[in-house]
Amino acid sequence: MRYPSKALKICVACLALVSTAVHAERNIDRDLRNASQAGDLNEMERQLKLGADPNVAYALWAAAEAGQLPAVQFLLAHGADPNAWTRIAIRLPRGPAASPLFAAARHGNRSMLTYLKSHGADPNAQTTDPSSASCSTALIEALCEGDLTAAQLLIEAGANVNRRSSTGDPPLQFALRAPHDRESLVELLLHHGADPDAKGTRGDSLRDDARLIPGLPALVEQIKPLAPGKMRQEEPLEVLAALHYKSLCDMGLPGYADQVKADYATWRKAQAEVIARIESSPDYPQEQASAKATFDEQRAQAGGVEAAQFAQSLHQICEGRLAAHFRNGAPLFEEAPDPQAQQAIQTLAAPQTTVTTTVRKAPSVVGGSVPARYGAERTTGNP
């Protein structure tokens, strides 16, 4: 008798689960949402009289998603909360994807978006749904989806371009990780006052991370230049390494110094204080002289095919790395250099270990070592 009794209990439990699932959403709420999506005002009124809840039904979102402005107006007039999506999450979509404002912005419906805002929709509202904590506002949801039009309209409606997500990251971090249009999204946010130096939860700012994307550092610098004297923590070491490599390029490639003169002048202006401090050090000319002697010796020892390879390696460094560093702010060293570039650096007696933009140890220099004062130097503000 124990087995039939146990089986009966299991069946009763299953029926209870099925009953709960069936009644998770009431028919009248579902019918109100469907009527709102269709713009059927008569049916909407009938469902409201039957007791449908426009907020639980996500009726306002459905009307906005379908572009039904009369239905939106009707629901707001009958007590629908335009910000109910922030606290109600019983069906998909959830979080900001269920925001009527986001739905209107995603479809480029400026008039509906304006109407919603004028009737209480908050463009900076944030969801309490933990599953949507990272993309927790309508603007950040647009950035997460790479939706440039929605982001533009939400900013026009008053979305704060510096309002952080529930997890603590600023909108620019999401723009940088957008599936597409990330440069345009970054540019949009910067033009509307986003702070490129705001740190995310990992401790990096847009200005830090942008250096890994060709061309983006120049865009950031053009719209939001660094304040005079401010530099990232790693830049003194990068400047020192770049100066040494530039001296090799100037010596090894005919006409190189003139070729990058304009680029270097722009770069020098941006890094002027650190460059001046390094170049004015009494140790620096000695290091440069040591580098030149080592370079001349290696070039003299190379002959035939080796000499051609030597010149090619130097050209790869000068044009493939150093010129890009001057022209668009690309990192002088990458986290995982390609084999040819790594071999080129080793050929010129560069550091044997990979140097990254977050290096904590000073790199060796061609023909000598970095003076202790350079390796120990750190700055988070004025260098």
Secondary structure, DSSP 8 states (H G I E B T S, - for coil): -HHHHHHHHHHHHHHHHHHHHHTSS-HHHHHHHHHHHHT-HHHHHHHHHTT--TTTTTHHHHHHHTT-HHHHHHHHHTT--TTGGGT--SSSS-GGGG-HHHHHHHTT-HHHHHHHHHTT--TT-B---GGGSTT-BHHHHHHHHT-HHHHHHHHHTT--TT---TTS--HHHHHHT-SS-HHHHHHHHHHTT--TT---TTS--HHHHGGGSTTHHHHHHHHS---TT---TTHHHHHHHHHHHHHHHHHHSTTHHHHTHHHHHHHHHHTHHHHHHHHTSTHHHHHHHHHHHHHHHHHHH--THHHHHHHHHHHHHIIIIIHHHHHH---SS-SS--HHHHHHHHHTT--SS---TT--S---BTTB---HHHHH---SS--
